[in-house]
Amino acid sequence: MNQKNVVWLLDIWTSEQMAPLKQRKKRRSRTEKQTKKHLFSEAINYLLRRSIELRLTDPDMSREHYLSAKKMGMRGRFHLPKPYRLLYCHKCLSPITSETIRVRLNSKKKQIHYQCLLCRAEHRFGYNKHILKK
């Protein structure tokens, strides 16, 4: 590149034109973040409670509410509470009821095995003996 081209390029991009490019995005204040977090958590809790209510009567609608809550959690960077996560199959997201699951206890490994009868997915959870005795 010769000197004429360099001068020509410098003339086009003056400091006034480059100023908007250098500006950073405005940071959100703490209160905005807190209100956003509060709104997300309220909406997620409502959807999860509604999903639990519909679990036995309308499993498809329950699955939709759970999926919506899960997507909102991902968007807001939230983890769903563990008691709610344990009530749904991780693979097909169907609600866990006595008709849709097989439960087995493995006393040697101290695990509970859940098998979804709809998608044949298996889930294992550990336990302690003193928890089961209570």
BELFENHU-V115787 format. One record per residue. SS is DSSP state (~ for helix, > for strand, _ for the rest). OMEGA is omega in degrees with one decimal (none if undefined). D_FIRST is the distance of its C-alpha to the first C-alpha in Angstrom with 2 decimals. Layout:
ss->SS omega->OMEGA d_first->D_FIRST
ss->SS omega->OMEGA d_first->D_FIRST
//
This chain:
ss->_ omega->-178.3 d_first->0.00
ss->_ omega->-172.3 d_first->3.77
ss->~ omega->179.4 d_first->6.78
ss->~ omega->-179.8 d_first->8.31
ss->~ omega->-179.6 d_first->6.56
ss->~ omega->178.8 d_first->7.25
ss->~ omega->-179.5 d_first->10.63
ss->~ omega->178.0 d_first->11.35
ss->~ omega->179.5 d_first->11.05
ss->~ omega->178.2 d_first->13.21
ss->~ omega->-178.8 d_first->15.62
ss->~ omega->-176.4 d_first->16.28
ss->_ omega->176.4 d_first->17.15
ss->_ omega->-176.9 d_first->19.72
ss->~ omega->178.9 d_first->22.13
ss->~ omega->-179.6 d_first->24.90
ss->~ omega->-179.2 d_first->23.09
ss->~ omega->-177.2 d_first->22.17
ss->~ omega->179.4 d_first->25.76
ss->~ omega->180.0 d_first->27.39
ss->~ omega->-176.6 d_first->24.98
ss->~ omega->-177.8 d_first->26.00
ss->_ omega->178.8 d_first->29.70
ss->_ omega->176.1 d_first->31.73
ss->_ omega->179.0 d_first->34.51
ss->_ omega->-180.0 d_first->37.88
ss->_ omega->177.0 d_first->40.13
ss->_ omega->178.9 d_first->43.52
ss->_ omega->-179.6 d_first->46.52
ss->~ omega->-177.8 d_first->49.11
ss->~ omega->177.4 d_first->51.65
ss->~ omega->179.5 d_first->49.42
ss->~ omega->-179.5 d_first->48.88
ss->~ omega->179.3 d_first->52.59
ss->~ omega->177.6 d_first->53.65
ss->~ omega->179.3 d_first->51.28
ss->~ omega->-179.9 d_first->52.71
ss->~ omega->179.5 d_first->56.22
ss->~ omega->177.7 d_first->55.76
ss->~ omega->-176.7 d_first->54.34
ss->~ omega->176.7 d_first->57.20
ss->~ omega->-179.1 d_first->59.81
ss->~ omega->179.8 d_first->58.52
ss->~ omega->179.8 d_first->58.33
ss->~ omega->178.0 d_first->61.84
ss->~ omega->-179.2 d_first->63.23
ss->~ omega->-179.8 d_first->61.78
ss->~ omega->177.4 d_first->63.07
ss->~ omega->178.8 d_first->66.53
ss->~ omega->178.3 d_first->66.69
ss->~ omega->178.8 d_first->65.66
ss->~ omega->179.2 d_first->68.49
ss->~ omega->-175.9 d_first->70.98
ss->_ omega->-173.8 d_first->70.09
ss->_ omega->-176.3 d_first->69.94
ss->_ omega->-175.4 d_first->73.41
ss->_ omega->-176.5 d_first->73.86
ss->_ omega->-175.3 d_first->70.51
ss->~ omega->-179.3 d_first->68.26
ss->~ omega->178.3 d_first->65.54
ss->~ omega->176.8 d_first->65.14
ss->~ omega->177.9 d_first->65.28
ss->~ omega->179.4 d_first->62.41
ss->~ omega->178.5 d_first->60.34
ss->~ omega->179.8 d_first->60.99
ss->~ omega->179.4 d_first->60.12
ss->~ omega->177.6 d_first->56.87
ss->~ omega->178.8 d_first->55.94
ss->~ omega->179.9 d_first->56.73
ss->~ omega->178.4 d_first->54.68
ss->~ omega->176.9 d_first->51.61
ss->~ omega->177.5 d_first->52.07
ss->~ omega->177.6 d_first->52.30
ss->~ omega->-179.6 d_first->49.01
ss->~ omega->-179.4 d_first->47.34
ss->_ omega->-179.2 d_first->48.84
ss->_ omega->177.4 d_first->48.43
ss->_ omega->168.6 d_first->52.19
ss->_ omega->175.1 d_first->54.41
ss->_ omega->179.5 d_first->57.52
ss->_ omega->-174.9 d_first->60.70
ss->~ omega->178.4 d_first->62.13
ss->~ omega->177.7 d_first->65.56
ss->~ omega->-179.3 d_first->63.91
ss->~ omega->-178.1 d_first->61.67
ss->_ omega->-178.3 d_first->64.75
ss->_ omega->-177.6 d_first->66.43
ss->> omega->175.4 d_first->63.95
ss->_ omega->-177.3 d_first->62.89
ss->_ omega->-176.1 d_first->59.36
ss->_ omega->-175.8 d_first->58.62
ss->_ omega->177.6 d_first->60.26
ss->_ omega->177.1 d_first->60.72
ss->_ omega->179.1 d_first->64.33
ss->> omega->-179.0 d_first->66.77
ss->_ omega->174.6 d_first->68.89
ss->_ omega->-178.6 d_first->72.58
ss->_ omega->179.8 d_first->75.56
ss->_ omega->-172.8 d_first->75.16
ss->_ omega->-174.9 d_first->71.49
ss->> omega->172.3 d_first->71.44
ss->> omega->-177.2 d_first->73.23
ss->> omega->175.5 d_first->73.65
ss->> omega->177.3 d_first->74.53
ss->> omega->174.9 d_first->75.04
ss->> omega->-174.4 d_first->74.15
ss->_ omega->179.1 d_first->76.28
ss->_ omega->-179.9 d_first->75.00
ss->_ omega->-178.0 d_first->71.36
ss->_ omega->-179.9 d_first->72.38
ss->> omega->170.6 d_first->70.27
ss->> omega->179.4 d_first->70.84
ss->> omega->172.8 d_first->69.54
ss->> omega->173.5 d_first->68.84
ss->> omega->177.8 d_first->68.37
ss->> omega->-178.7 d_first->67.42
ss->_ omega->179.5 d_first->69.67
ss->_ omega->-176.5 d_first->67.26
ss->_ omega->178.9 d_first->64.14
ss->_ omega->176.6 d_first->65.69
ss->_ omega->179.7 d_first->63.22
ss->> omega->178.0 d_first->64.60
ss->> omega->-179.6 d_first->64.08
ss->> omega->177.3 d_first->65.49
ss->> omega->178.7 d_first->66.32
ss->> omega->176.9 d_first->67.90
ss->_ omega->173.8 d_first->71.10
ss->_ omega->-178.7 d_first->73.54
ss->~ omega->-176.9 d_first->77.31
ss->~ omega->175.8 d_first->78.14
ss->~ omega->-178.5 d_first->76.05
ss->~ omega->-178.4 d_first->78.04
ss->~ omega->-177.9 d_first->81.41
ss->_ omega->none d_first->80.97
//
